[in-house]
Amino acid sequence: MNIVIMIVGTRGDVHPFFGLGHLLQQDGHRVRIATHVEFEKEVKAEGFEFYPLGGDPRRLSAFMVETSGRLLPNLMNQSERAGLPEKMNMLNEIIQSTWPACTAPEPSDPKQTPFIADAIISNPVTYAHIHCAEALSVPLHLFFPQPWTPTHEFPHPFASMSYERGCTRAADLDASSARTRARIAASRDLLECAENWYSYHMVDYLFHMGVSGYINDLRVNQMGLDPIRRGEHGFNLINNNHVPFVKMWSPNLVPKPKDWGPHIDVTGAFFTPPSKKAAAWEPPQDLVDFLAAGEPPIFVGFGSMVIDDVDSLLTAFLKAVEASGARMVLQSQWTAMIDARRHEAPPSVYPIGPAPHEWLLPRMGAVVHHGGAGTVAAGLRAGKPTLICPFFGDQFFWGQYVYERGVGPKPIPIRKVDAENLTVAFQELR
């Protein structure tokens, strides 16, 4: 079979699919990974065919960080207003590129080898996956490490609702009897459950309203399909058609909700198989010396987050290290956390660039990061207590569940991070 895997997102979204792709290849299937151009070399290095999807993951990440993942922009904010056309153009580029990803030769292939997908695997934020499957009459299977399916147990990650369930207790209510308090609490719980459920439909509806014109342009002008009309509930096609959906997280961390049907599976996290480059990676001698010189340090890294005010964040972490007596390995990836031209790391801090987490994290005492699903899984797999400083979306979800399961302190949203609360958290992590 010809199988296309379509992925929109950052490196942490793309890499987990490499293991799945290798297993499909071992079963004799031809596998194409369609994702952003930034990851082309990594995809091809793993032995997969590649097709470029639209969109710039760095710009999308920066936009999400700036808006804290809000669905509706703050029109009073000039920066958000200015960035909105660029974001919408990128969404259109992504949607329009999905159809050729399923049906066209790779643009850089000199032989122009034909490709027609016999099956589609996708994360949900490619948006046009189900329309490609309809046009080709092929099966679709969704994969995602986020709760993207309606449930009463917790809200949609982009609904900007609290994950602190049960924060209003019956005993806190002003009522005349325990029985009355219980009734009030039960009513409130039912309301919160309903709010959780409907948050998915509202978010899906708002997403669909934003991209429905692009979707219908794709259906009519590229696929030869009829447009999706408003009364056809285009926002709910995935749920109405019970499209198979794999949730890529551990059921020990977040069990499958009881109101999810048999077409949904919580399988466990997908870990990236070590690449030849990662397997050959050797730590610098000064890192080896740093690790041997004292207690295991706290790893701090924010992966693919694009951070504007790095200096303030760095200052808070450096003060917390000094006040708590901890040591720290500070990783820079899409944002340079320490600029050697402007900052000098104290002896208790080791700055590092990209490094394999499978080597690095087991040697740490604890981990602090933004709360991407892959980094959450990697830190817990290494057995390390975890502090999450969420920026947006599902990162708040993972922060709350890490805290509730007792494997890390209460999350500190990145906009509330300061030296004082970091110092307390570092002391708890030690």
C-alpha positions as CSV (number, residue, x, y, z in Angstrom):
1,M,0.0,0.0,0.0
2,N,1.0,3.6,-0.5
3,I,0.6,5.3,2.9
4,V,0.9,9.0,3.4
5,I,1.5,10.4,7.0
6,M,0.6,14.1,7.2
7,I,1.9,16.1,10.1
8,V,1.5,19.8,10.9
9,G,3.5,21.0,13.9
10,T,7.0,21.2,15.4
11,R,9.8,18.7,15.5
12,G,8.2,17.1,18.6
13,D,5.0,16.4,16.5
14,V,7.0,15.0,13.5
15,H,9.6,12.7,15.1
16,P,7.2,10.3,16.9
17,F,5.8,9.2,13.6
18,F,9.2,7.9,12.5
19,G,8.8,4.6,14.5
20,L,5.3,4.0,13.1
21,G,6.7,4.7,9.6
22,H,9.5,2.1,10.0
23,L,7.0,-0.5,11.2
24,L,4.8,0.1,8.1
25,Q,7.9,-0.2,5.9
26,Q,8.8,-3.5,7.5
27,D,5.4,-4.7,6.6
28,G,6.1,-3.9,2.9
29,H,4.3,-0.6,2.6
30,R,5.5,2.5,0.7
31,V,5.6,5.4,3.2
32,R,5.5,9.1,2.5
33,I,5.8,11.6,5.3
34,A,4.2,15.0,4.3
35,T,5.2,17.8,6.7
36,H,7.0,21.2,6.7
37,V,10.1,21.8,4.5
38,E,12.1,22.5,7.7
39,F,12.0,18.7,8.4
40,E,12.8,17.4,4.9
41,K,16.4,16.3,5.7
42,E,15.3,14.5,8.9
43,V,12.5,12.7,7.1
44,K,14.7,11.6,4.2
45,A,17.5,10.6,6.6
46,E,15.1,8.1,8.1
47,G,14.5,6.5,4.7
48,F,11.0,7.9,4.0
49,E,9.7,9.7,1.0
50,F,8.9,13.3,1.6
51,Y,6.3,15.8,0.4
52,P,6.3,19.5,1.6
53,L,3.2,20.7,3.4
54,G,2.7,24.5,3.6
55,G,3.2,26.6,6.7
56,D,6.3,27.6,8.7
57,P,6.3,25.8,12.1
58,R,8.5,28.5,13.7
59,R,6.1,31.3,12.8
60,L,3.1,29.2,13.9
61,S,4.8,28.5,17.2
62,A,5.7,32.2,17.7
63,F,2.1,33.2,17.0
64,M,0.7,30.6,19.5
65,V,3.1,31.8,22.1
66,E,2.3,35.5,21.5
67,T,-1.5,34.8,21.8
68,S,-1.3,32.1,24.5
69,G,-3.2,29.9,22.1
70,R,-6.3,32.0,22.0
71,L,-8.7,31.1,19.1
72,L,-9.9,34.6,18.7
73,P,-7.3,37.3,18.4
74,N,-7.3,40.3,20.6
75,L,-8.2,43.0,18.1
76,M,-7.0,45.7,20.5
77,N,-3.5,44.3,20.2
78,Q,-1.8,45.8,17.2
79,S,0.7,42.9,16.9
80,E,-2.0,40.3,16.9
81,R,-4.0,42.2,14.3
82,A,-0.9,42.5,12.1
83,G,-0.1,38.8,12.4
84,L,-3.5,37.5,11.7
85,P,-3.4,37.6,7.8
86,E,0.0,35.8,7.9
87,K,-1.5,33.1,10.1
88,M,-4.6,32.6,7.9
89,N,-2.4,32.5,4.8
90,M,-0.3,29.7,6.3
91,L,-3.5,27.8,7.2
92,N,-4.6,28.1,3.6
93,E,-1.1,26.9,2.4
94,I,-1.3,23.9,4.7
95,I,-4.8,22.9,3.5
96,Q,-4.1,23.4,-0.2
97,S,-1.0,21.3,0.1
98,T,-2.7,18.2,1.6
99,W,-4.3,17.0,-1.7
100,P,-1.0,16.9,-3.7
101,A,0.6,15.3,-0.7
102,C,-1.8,12.4,-1.2
103,T,-1.7,12.4,-5.0
104,A,1.3,14.1,-6.6
105,P,5.0,13.2,-7.2
106,E,7.5,14.7,-4.8
107,P,8.4,18.1,-6.4
108,S,12.2,17.4,-6.0
109,D,12.0,13.9,-7.5
110,P,13.7,14.1,-10.9
111,K,11.8,10.9,-12.0
112,Q,8.5,12.3,-10.9
113,T,7.5,8.9,-9.4
114,P,3.7,8.6,-9.3
115,F,2.1,8.4,-5.8
116,I,-1.6,7.9,-5.0
117,A,-2.4,7.2,-1.3
118,D,-4.2,4.0,-0.5
119,A,-4.5,5.1,3.2
120,I,-4.0,8.3,5.1
121,I,-2.6,8.8,8.6
122,S,-2.7,12.3,9.9
123,N,-2.7,14.5,12.9
124,P,-6.0,16.5,13.1
125,V,-4.5,19.9,12.5
126,T,-3.9,19.3,8.8
127,Y,-7.6,20.0,8.6
128,A,-8.2,18.6,5.1
129,H,-7.4,14.9,6.0
130,I,-11.0,13.7,5.9
131,H,-11.7,15.5,2.6
132,C,-8.7,13.9,1.0
133,A,-9.9,10.5,2.2
134,E,-13.4,11.1,0.9
135,A,-12.0,12.2,-2.5
136,L,-9.8,9.1,-2.8
137,S,-12.3,6.7,-1.1
138,V,-9.5,5.5,1.2
139,P,-9.3,4.9,5.0
140,L,-8.2,7.6,7.4
141,H,-6.7,7.1,10.8
142,L,-5.9,10.1,13.1
143,F,-3.1,10.2,15.6
144,F,-2.5,13.0,18.2
145,P,-1.0,13.4,21.7
146,Q,-3.8,15.8,22.7
147,P,-7.4,15.3,23.8
148,W,-9.1,16.3,20.6
149,T,-12.4,14.3,21.0
150,P,-15.4,15.4,23.1
151,T,-15.5,14.2,26.6
152,H,-17.1,15.2,29.9
153,E,-13.9,14.6,31.8
154,F,-11.8,17.6,30.7
155,P,-12.1,20.5,28.3
156,H,-10.6,21.0,24.9
157,P,-7.0,22.1,25.2
158,F,-7.7,25.3,23.2
159,A,-10.8,26.3,25.1
160,S,-8.8,28.3,27.7
161,M,-10.7,26.5,30.5
162,S,-9.2,25.4,33.8
163,Y,-8.0,21.8,34.3
164,E,-8.2,22.1,38.0
165,R,-11.3,19.9,38.4
166,G,-13.2,20.1,41.6
167,C,-11.7,23.4,42.7
168,T,-15.1,24.5,44.2
169,R,-15.8,22.0,47.0
170,A,-19.2,21.5,48.6
171,A,-17.7,22.5,52.0
172,D,-16.8,25.9,50.6
173,L,-20.4,26.8,49.7
174,D,-22.6,28.7,52.0
175,A,-25.5,26.3,52.5
176,S,-27.5,25.3,55.6
177,S,-26.9,21.6,55.6
178,A,-24.5,18.9,54.3
179,R,-27.3,17.5,52.1
180,T,-27.9,20.9,50.5
181,R,-24.2,21.4,50.0
182,A,-24.0,18.0,48.3
183,R,-26.8,18.8,45.9
184,I,-25.2,22.1,45.0
185,A,-21.9,20.5,44.4
186,A,-23.4,17.7,42.3
187,S,-25.2,20.3,40.2
188,R,-22.0,22.2,39.7
189,D,-20.2,19.1,38.7
190,L,-22.8,18.3,36.1
191,L,-22.5,21.9,34.8
192,E,-18.7,21.6,34.6
193,C,-19.0,18.2,32.8
194,A,-21.4,19.7,30.3
195,E,-19.0,22.7,29.8
196,N,-16.2,20.3,29.1
197,W,-18.2,18.4,26.5
198,Y,-19.4,21.4,24.7
199,S,-16.0,23.1,24.7
200,Y,-14.9,20.6,22.0
201,H,-17.8,21.4,19.7
202,M,-17.3,25.2,20.2
203,V,-13.6,25.0,19.4
204,D,-14.2,22.7,16.4
205,Y,-16.9,25.1,15.2
206,L,-14.6,28.2,15.5
207,F,-11.8,26.4,13.7
208,H,-14.1,25.3,10.9
209,M,-15.6,28.8,10.5
210,G,-12.1,30.1,10.1
211,V,-11.0,27.6,7.4
212,S,-14.3,26.5,5.8
213,G,-13.7,28.8,2.8
214,Y,-10.3,27.2,2.2
215,I,-11.7,23.7,2.6
216,N,-14.5,24.3,0.1
217,D,-12.0,25.8,-2.3
218,L,-9.9,22.6,-2.1
219,R,-13.0,20.4,-2.4
220,V,-14.4,22.1,-5.4
221,N,-11.4,23.2,-7.4
222,Q,-8.9,20.5,-6.7
223,M,-10.9,17.4,-5.7
224,G,-14.1,17.8,-7.7
225,L,-16.3,17.4,-4.7
226,D,-19.3,19.3,-3.6
227,P,-18.7,22.1,-1.0
228,I,-19.6,21.4,2.7
229,R,-22.7,23.5,3.5
230,R,-23.3,25.1,6.9
231,G,-26.2,22.7,7.7
232,E,-23.9,19.7,7.2
233,H,-21.9,20.2,10.4
234,G,-18.6,20.3,8.7
235,F,-16.9,21.0,12.1
236,N,-18.0,17.7,13.4
237,L,-17.3,15.3,10.6
238,I,-14.5,13.4,12.5
239,N,-16.8,12.7,15.4
240,N,-20.0,12.0,13.4
241,N,-18.1,9.5,11.3
242,H,-16.3,7.8,14.2
243,V,-12.9,8.2,12.4
244,P,-10.4,5.9,14.2
245,F,-8.3,8.0,16.5
246,V,-5.1,7.1,18.4
247,K,-4.3,9.2,21.5
248,M,-0.5,9.1,21.8
249,W,-0.1,9.2,25.6
250,S,0.2,6.8,28.5
251,P,-3.1,5.6,30.1
252,N,-1.2,5.6,33.4
253,L,-0.9,9.3,33.2
254,V,-4.3,10.1,31.7
255,P,-6.7,7.1,31.4
256,K,-9.1,6.8,28.5
257,P,-12.3,8.7,29.3
258,K,-15.3,6.4,29.9
259,D,-17.3,8.3,27.3
260,W,-14.9,7.6,24.4
261,G,-16.0,4.9,22.1
262,P,-14.1,1.8,20.8
263,H,-12.8,3.7,17.7
264,I,-10.6,5.7,20.1
265,D,-7.5,4.1,21.7
266,V,-5.0,5.5,24.3
267,T,-2.0,3.6,23.3
268,G,0.9,5.1,25.1
269,A,3.5,7.6,23.9
270,F,5.3,7.2,20.7
271,F,9.1,7.5,21.2
272,T,11.4,8.5,18.4
273,P,13.7,5.7,17.5
274,P,17.4,6.8,17.9
275,S,18.7,8.1,14.6
276,K,22.2,7.2,13.4
277,K,23.2,10.8,14.4
278,A,21.8,10.5,17.9
279,A,23.3,7.0,18.3
280,A,26.7,8.4,17.4
281,W,26.4,11.5,19.7
282,E,29.0,11.8,22.3
283,P,28.8,14.3,25.1
284,P,31.4,17.1,25.3
285,Q,34.0,16.4,27.9
286,D,33.1,19.5,29.8
287,L,29.5,18.3,30.1
288,V,30.8,14.9,31.5
289,D,32.9,16.9,34.0
290,F,30.0,19.1,35.0
291,L,27.8,16.1,35.7
292,A,30.5,14.4,37.7
293,A,31.2,17.5,39.8
294,G,28.0,17.5,41.9
295,E,24.5,16.4,42.4
296,P,22.4,15.6,39.3
297,P,21.3,18.9,37.8
298,I,17.9,20.1,36.8
299,F,17.3,20.1,33.1
300,V,15.6,23.2,31.7
301,G,14.5,23.5,28.1
302,F,11.7,24.9,26.1
303,G,12.1,23.0,22.9
304,S,10.2,24.6,19.9
305,M,8.8,27.5,21.9
306,V,9.7,30.9,20.4
307,I,10.3,33.3,23.4
308,D,10.5,37.1,23.0
309,D,11.7,38.2,26.5
310,V,14.4,35.7,27.0
311,D,16.5,37.9,29.3
312,S,13.7,38.2,32.0
313,L,13.1,34.4,31.9
314,L,16.8,33.7,32.1
315,T,17.2,36.0,35.0
316,A,14.4,34.3,36.9
317,F,16.0,30.8,36.4
318,L,19.5,32.0,37.3
319,K,18.2,33.6,40.6
320,A,16.3,30.4,41.4
321,V,19.4,28.3,40.9
322,E,21.4,30.5,43.2
323,A,18.7,30.7,45.9
324,S,17.9,27.0,45.9
325,G,21.4,25.7,45.7
326,A,20.5,23.6,42.6
327,R,22.5,23.0,39.5
328,M,21.1,23.4,36.0
329,V,21.6,22.2,32.5
330,L,20.0,24.9,30.3
331,Q,19.1,23.8,26.8
332,S,18.7,26.2,23.8
333,Q,16.8,25.0,20.7
334,W,14.4,27.3,18.8
335,T,15.2,30.0,21.3
336,A,18.7,30.7,22.5
337,M,18.4,30.8,26.3
338,I,21.9,31.9,26.9
339,D,23.7,34.1,24.3
340,A,27.4,33.8,24.8
341,R,27.9,37.3,23.5
342,R,25.7,38.8,26.3
343,H,25.6,36.3,29.1
344,E,28.1,34.4,31.1
345,A,26.8,31.2,32.7
346,P,27.7,30.8,36.4
347,P,29.6,27.6,37.5
348,S,26.3,26.0,38.5
349,V,24.8,26.2,35.0
350,Y,25.8,24.3,31.9
351,P,24.4,25.7,28.6
352,I,23.8,23.1,25.9
353,G,22.4,23.1,22.4
354,P,20.5,20.2,20.8
355,A,21.3,16.9,22.5
356,P,19.5,13.5,22.5
357,H,17.0,13.4,25.4
358,E,17.5,9.6,25.7
359,W,21.1,10.3,26.8
360,L,20.6,13.5,28.7
361,L,17.4,13.2,30.8
362,P,18.4,9.9,32.6
363,R,21.4,11.8,34.0
364,M,19.3,14.7,35.3
365,G,17.8,15.1,38.8
366,A,14.6,16.6,37.5
367,V,13.2,18.3,34.3
368,V,11.6,21.6,33.7
369,H,10.0,22.4,30.3
370,H,7.1,23.8,28.4
371,G,4.9,20.7,28.6
372,G,5.0,19.4,25.0
373,A,3.6,15.9,25.1
374,G,6.8,14.3,23.8
375,T,9.0,16.0,26.4
376,V,6.5,15.1,29.2
377,A,6.7,11.5,28.1
378,A,10.5,11.5,27.8
379,G,11.0,13.0,31.3
380,L,8.6,10.6,33.0
381,R,10.0,7.7,31.0
382,A,13.4,8.6,32.5
383,G,11.8,8.6,36.0
384,K,12.3,12.3,36.7
385,P,10.1,14.7,38.6
386,T,8.7,17.2,36.2
387,L,7.8,20.9,36.5
388,I,5.8,22.2,33.5
389,C,5.7,25.9,32.6
390,P,3.0,25.9,30.0
391,F,2.7,28.5,27.2
392,F,-0.6,27.5,25.6
393,G,-3.0,24.7,24.7
394,D,-2.4,21.2,25.8
395,Q,0.6,22.2,27.8
396,F,-1.7,23.2,30.6
397,F,-3.4,19.8,30.4
398,W,-0.1,18.0,30.9
399,G,1.0,20.3,33.6
400,Q,-2.2,19.6,35.7
401,Y,-2.0,15.9,35.2
402,V,1.7,15.7,36.1
403,Y,0.8,17.5,39.3
404,E,-2.3,15.4,40.1
405,R,-0.4,12.2,39.6
406,G,2.2,13.3,42.1
407,V,5.1,13.2,39.7
408,G,5.8,17.0,39.8
409,P,5.0,20.3,41.4
410,K,2.1,22.4,40.5
411,P,2.6,23.9,37.1
412,I,3.7,27.5,36.8
413,P,2.4,29.2,33.6
414,I,5.3,30.8,31.7
415,R,3.7,34.3,32.1
416,K,3.7,33.9,35.9
417,V,7.3,32.5,36.2
418,D,9.5,34.5,38.6
419,A,12.5,33.8,40.8
420,E,10.4,33.3,43.9
421,N,8.1,30.6,42.6
422,L,10.9,28.9,40.7
423,T,13.0,28.8,43.8
424,V,10.2,27.0,45.7
425,A,9.7,24.6,42.8
426,F,13.5,23.9,42.5
427,Q,13.6,23.0,46.2
428,E,10.7,20.7,45.8
429,L,12.3,19.0,42.7
430,R,15.6,18.4,44.6
